[in-house]
């Protein structure tokens, strides 16, 4: 059992969803991003997702794009991100996930990247622009190193295709909440509860919802819908861009985490039931 599955199981045992907190490694610089990652954990994050900055992040909205540019200007390289993960692993048992586009991974060499990620204590890897059909080589290298390759399902993904994607995923299944890029939004798509219900019927992997989740109300709504995990990225990155103060980030993540608990949710929908 991986650290990721253990984290989701532990959260479920406490009657809540798991909080996955995303931040861009190297934003605003390497030492600061390490401190901010630890602040997210103190605030209540169950899983840390570290973005690896890339010059052409096609799946990212403006907040994360700006964070990536700040990290690149600070000189952050792929190996730096893995070194941050290694230092975090020395201080926490929380699962660590790296989100990277394929080009930086190939620049290091797939086997080299996977081995370095294993040595750093990374638990999972997300490659958002890589289709399931093109992921076999990546998945094989990660499997050899005991790292979960986390797949994504889009709003347009059919149940049959979702079943195939889920079978190729490890750790959890990342449920993209809406069309478009990452970014904060006022409302979540109303069809999300029914989508989660359908996905529940094709896989027993934890279902973590991201893209546009940015407020405690969003978190509570997704808990009512039966999500196993909530991924918050752009809202945290925006807070860091406004003020890279660990205490402020810890407080904000704490507000988000407050919506995860069963006693913060009214009229819950049982997991696996229709909304």
C-alpha positions in Angstrom: 0.0 0.0 0.0 1.4 3.4 -1.0 1.6 6.4 1.2 -1.0 8.0 -1.1 -3.6 5.3 -0.6 -2.8 5.3 3.1 -3.4 9.0 3.3 -6.8 8.7 1.6 -7.8 5.7 3.7 -6.8 7.6 6.9 -8.9 10.6 5.9 -11.9 8.3 5.0 -11.5 6.7 8.4 -11.9 10.1 10.0 -15.1 10.8 8.0 -13.6 13.4 5.7 -12.0 13.9 2.3 -8.2 14.4 1.9 -6.8 17.8 1.1 -4.2 17.9 -1.7 -2.4 21.2 -1.6 -0.5 22.3 -4.8 2.2 24.9 -4.9 4.9 25.7 -7.5 8.3 24.6 -6.4 10.8 27.5 -6.6 8.1 30.2 -6.2 9.2 32.8 -5.2 12.5 31.0 -4.7 13.7 27.6 -3.5 14.1 28.2 0.3 10.7 30.1 0.4 8.8 27.4 -1.4 10.1 24.7 1.0 8.9 26.8 3.9 5.5 27.3 2.2 5.1 23.6 1.6 5.6 22.9 5.3 3.1 25.6 6.1 0.6 23.8 3.9 1.1 20.7 6.0 0.8 22.5 9.2 -2.5 24.0 7.9 -3.9 20.5 7.4 -2.9 19.3 3.9 -2.8 15.6 3.7 -0.9 15.4 0.4 1.6 17.9 -1.1 1.7 18.4 -4.9 4.8 20.2 -6.1 4.6 21.8 -9.5 7.8 21.6 -11.7 8.1 24.9 -13.5 7.9 24.7 -17.3 8.0 27.4 -20.0 4.9 26.2 -21.9 2.4 25.0 -19.3 -0.6 24.4 -21.6 -3.0 23.1 -18.9 -2.3 25.9 -16.4 -4.2 29.1 -15.9 -2.7 32.5 -15.3 -2.0 32.1 -11.6 0.1 29.0 -12.0 1.7 30.3 -15.2 2.9 33.4 -13.3 4.1 31.2 -10.5 6.0 29.1 -12.9 7.6 32.1 -14.5 8.7 33.4 -11.1 10.2 30.0 -10.3 12.1 29.9 -13.6 13.4 33.4 -13.1 14.7 32.3 -9.7 16.7 29.6 -11.5 14.6 26.6 -10.5 15.6 23.4 -12.4 14.0 20.0 -12.4 16.7 18.6 -10.1 16.0 21.4 -7.7 12.4 20.3 -7.4 13.4 16.8 -6.6 15.9 18.1 -4.0 13.1 20.1 -2.4 11.1 16.9 -2.3 14.0 15.1 -0.6 14.4 17.7 2.1 10.6 17.7 2.7 10.7 13.9 3.0 13.3 14.3 5.8 10.7 16.3 7.7 7.4 14.7 6.9 5.8 11.3 6.2 3.0 13.0 4.1 2.7 11.9 0.5 4.6 14.0 -2.0 3.4 14.3 -5.6 5.2 16.0 -8.5 3.3 17.6 -11.3 5.4 18.0 -14.4 5.0 18.3 -18.1 6.8 15.6 -20.1 9.6 17.8 -21.6 11.5 18.4 -18.3 11.3 14.7 -17.5 12.7 13.7 -20.9 15.4 16.4 -20.6 16.7 14.6 -17.5 16.1 11.1 -18.9 13.1 9.1 -17.9 14.9 6.5 -15.9 17.1 9.1 -14.3 14.1 11.2 -13.3 12.3 8.2 -11.9 15.3 7.0 -9.9 16.0 10.5 -8.6 12.3 10.9 -7.6 12.4 7.6 -5.8 15.5 8.5 -3.9 13.9 11.8 -2.9 10.9 10.1 -1.5 8.4 11.1 -4.1 5.2 9.1 -4.0 3.4 10.0 -7.2 3.8 11.8 -10.6 1.2 13.7 -12.6 1.9 14.5 -16.3 -1.2 16.4 -17.4 -0.5 16.7 -21.1 0.3 13.0 -21.5 -2.5 10.7 -22.8 -3.1 7.3 -21.3 -2.1 5.7 -24.6 1.3 7.5 -24.6 2.0 6.8 -21.0 3.2 3.2 -21.0 6.9 4.0 -21.0 6.5 6.6 -18.2 4.3 4.2 -16.2 6.8 1.3 -16.6 9.7 3.5 -15.3 7.7 4.7 -12.4 6.4 1.3 -11.5 10.0 0.0 -11.4 10.8 2.7 -8.8 7.6 2.3 -6.7 6.2 5.6 -7.8 2.4 6.0 -8.5 1.6 7.3 -12.0 -1.6 9.3 -11.4 -3.9 9.6 -14.4 -6.4 12.3 -15.1 -10.0 12.0 -16.4 -11.6 15.0 -18.2 -15.3 16.1 -18.1 -15.7 14.5 -21.6 -14.3 11.1 -20.6 -16.8 8.4 -21.2 -17.4 5.7 -18.4 -15.8 3.0 -20.6 -12.7 5.1 -21.2 -12.6 6.2 -17.5 -12.4 2.5 -16.6 -9.4 2.0 -18.8 -7.7 5.1 -17.5 -8.3 4.2 -13.9 -6.9 0.7 -14.5 -3.6 2.4 -15.6 -3.6 4.8 -12.6 -2.0 4.4 -9.2 -2.5 6.3 -5.9 -5.7 8.1 -6.9 -7.6 9.2 -10.0 -7.5 12.9 -10.7 -10.9 14.2 -11.7 -10.7 17.4 -13.7 -13.7 19.4 -12.6 -14.3 21.4 -15.7 -13.1 22.2 -19.2 -10.2 24.6 -19.7 -7.1 25.4 -17.7 -6.5 25.6 -13.9 -7.7 28.6 -12.1 -10.0 29.9 -9.4 -13.8 30.1 -10.2 -16.9 31.3 -8.4 -18.9 28.1 -9.0 -18.2 24.4 -9.5 -19.9 22.6 -12.4 -23.4 21.4 -11.2 -22.9 18.0 -12.9 -19.9 17.1 -10.7 -21.8 14.9 -8.2 -23.3 12.8 -11.0 -19.8 12.4 -12.6 -18.4 11.2 -9.3 -21.2 8.7 -9.0 -20.4 7.3 -12.4 -16.7 7.2 -11.8 -17.3 5.4 -8.5 -18.9 2.6 -10.5 -15.8 2.0 -12.7 -13.0 2.2 -10.1 -12.2 1.7 -6.5 -9.3 4.2 -6.6 -9.8 7.4 -4.5 -11.3 10.2 -6.6 -9.6 13.6 -6.1 -11.2 16.6 -7.7 -9.2 19.6 -9.0 -9.3 22.5 -11.4 -11.3 25.5 -10.1 -11.6 24.4 -6.4 -10.7 27.5 -4.5 -12.9 28.1 -1.4 -14.1 26.4 1.7 -17.6 26.3 0.2 -16.2 24.5 -2.8 -14.6 22.0 -0.5 -17.8 21.4 1.5 -19.8 21.0 -1.8 -17.3 18.3 -3.0 -17.4 16.5 0.3 -21.2 16.4 0.0 -20.8 15.0 -3.5 -18.6 12.2 -2.2 -15.2 13.2 -3.4 -12.4 11.3 -1.7 -9.9 14.2 -2.2 -9.9 17.9 -3.0 -7.1 19.4 -4.9 -6.5 23.1 -4.4 -3.8 24.8 -6.4 -4.5 28.2 -8.0 -6.0 29.7 -4.8 -2.9 28.7 -2.8 -0.6 29.9 -5.5 -2.4 33.2 -5.7 -2.1 33.7 -2.0 1.6 33.0 -2.3 1.9 35.5 -5.1 0.2 38.2 -3.1 2.3 37.5 0.0 4.7 34.6 0.4 4.2 34.5 4.2 4.1 31.0 5.6 1.8 32.0 8.5 -0.8 33.4 6.0 -0.6 30.4 3.8 -1.0 28.1 6.8 -4.0 30.0 7.9 -5.6 29.8 4.4 -5.0 26.1 4.1 -6.5 25.7 7.6 -9.7 27.4 6.4 -9.9 25.0 3.4 -9.2 22.0 5.7 -12.0 23.1 8.0 -14.5 22.1 5.2 -13.2 18.6 5.0 -14.5 17.3 8.2 -17.7 15.4 8.4 -19.1 17.8 11.1 -18.6 20.7 8.6 -20.8 19.1 6.0 -24.6 19.2 6.2 -26.8 16.5 4.6 -23.9 14.4 3.3 -24.4 12.2 0.3 -23.1 8.6 1.1 -20.1 7.7 -1.0 -21.2 5.6 -4.0 -24.8 6.9 -3.8 -26.6 9.2 -6.2 -26.5 12.9 -5.3 
